[in-house]
């Protein structure tokens, strides 16, 4: 993903394939917030802040877009919502969405205050190169904090005869909801590997139920690990895990450079007996560029100062340390977040500083 924009000048034919997607933590309370609020627009440009943006008031409540139930986003979002309430006295309404692509759309439109995305949809949205964007760049979305890597992996019921990606050829496989990382990119992976797969779009929990009912031959999914839907299946059935490695992984990364290599540790699931090689994308929290600067600063500060709380919510948060923000080398960040990371001494590339930044 760090080479993402460096590969931006892809041929038109390759771009058409790549971007064909399915759309479908000091504590700050309300009293402190109102004081910061009043001067947010007037003080634009002070302390490395920003200008020319009509910033919103410090919120009492926010809408937080996640993804399907049974996936990591939904669980992680619940933990983040609790953190905002306990540390900032801000109520978060955690909502089910279609996932990263949908979250880019909702955040750009101002229909949600916070969202979670993977790098691929982030790039597609910011540049307007994803087919789901209709050629319109999502220029008002800003990155705030890092989350974790989202590895892609597949599993089948033991006895199904499906033990590798190649075995998916001609089979019916769940790929996640339309607009999510899985539903968007798994079909592209299948196509890139020359596999004729009947890709079925559904949420993680729904796919798990369908698999145990014999309606799906296999499931592929991308989320922070461990995925609760997988745990649900393996508690009732014997399953086989598989990923991609070697030449197939190289092929995927060459064709879709926003992917990275990733190894899922053997102890991630009870039935995973050895490390599993695959591909992954990094995840970030995003807001609209008009989100209140002090709120974003307070949120990012609370998020990092209470990482243990997030880890208690989901083990994937172990990856969400301060330096993880450097996984983003190109997507524009919110000035409130930039101020926090600069105060912490994190060096960030010029590319992540938006036009409204006046440092």
C-alpha positions, 0 to 999 in steps of 0.5 A: 500500500505504501507504493499505492500512488506510485503506481497511479499511472497504470494503463487504461486497460489495467485501471479498468480491471483494477477499479471495477468494483461492486457498489451497492485518546487528556480527556475532553468533555462537553464544557471544554469542547464548547470553548474550543468550538467557538474559535474553531473557524476564527482560529483557522491557521493557528498552531498549525491548523487550517483555513478556508473550511467551514468547520462544524461545531464540536459534536454531542453525538456522531454517526459511526459507519462500520460494516456488516454484523459478524465482521470486525468493523462492527465490533471495532466500531462498538469499542470506538463508540464506547471510547468516545462516550467514556473519554469525550462524552460524545455519543456514537450511533454505531451503524451497519453499512456496506463497508469501506466503499459505502463508508467513503460515499456516506462520509463524502456526502456528510451522511455519517460523521465517522467511517472505516475504510481500507486503503483500496477504496480510499484511493479509488474514492480520493482519486475518482478512479473507482468505477463506483465513484462515477468518475467523481473524486471524493475530495472531502474525506480525511484520514484520522487514525490507523486501525489494522491490516485486513487479511484476505482468507478463505475457508471451506467445510472439511470434506467439501474437496475445496482446499485451495484458491484453485479449487474455487473454480466452478464453485459457489463462494461467499465474498462479503457484502457489496461495497465492502472490502471483501465484496469489492476485491475478492471477485477481482482476485478470483478473476485475476487468477483466472478462476470462474467463481460464482461470487455470492454477496452477503454479510459475514454472519449471513454467509456463515449461516449459509455455509453451515446450511450447505448453500455455499461451497466456501467463503472468502472474507477480509477483516481484522482477525480473528473474524467472529463469523469464522469462530462461529463456524469452526465451533460447529464444523471442521473447516479448512483454511487457505490463502494465497502465496508464491506466484499467485500472491505476486500476481495479485500484488502486481496487478493490485498494488494496494495489497501487501503480503501478510501472514495470519498466525497459526494461533488465530483460530482453533483449527488453524494449525500453521501460519497462513500466507495471504494478502492484506490491506491496511485500515483507517478511520475517516471523517469529512474535512469539515469535522471539528478540529478539536474533536478530531484531535481529541478523538485521535488522542483518546484513541491512542492513549486508550489502545488497551481498551480497543484491544480488549474490544478486538485483538486487531487493535494491537496494530493501532499504535501511533507509528501505524499512521505512517502506513498512509503515505498518500491519502489526505489527513484531517488537520486535527489528526495531523496536529496530534501526530506532529506533537507526538513527533511522527514524521509524515509525508507531504502527500498526506497534508491537505490543501486546507492545512497551514502548518 
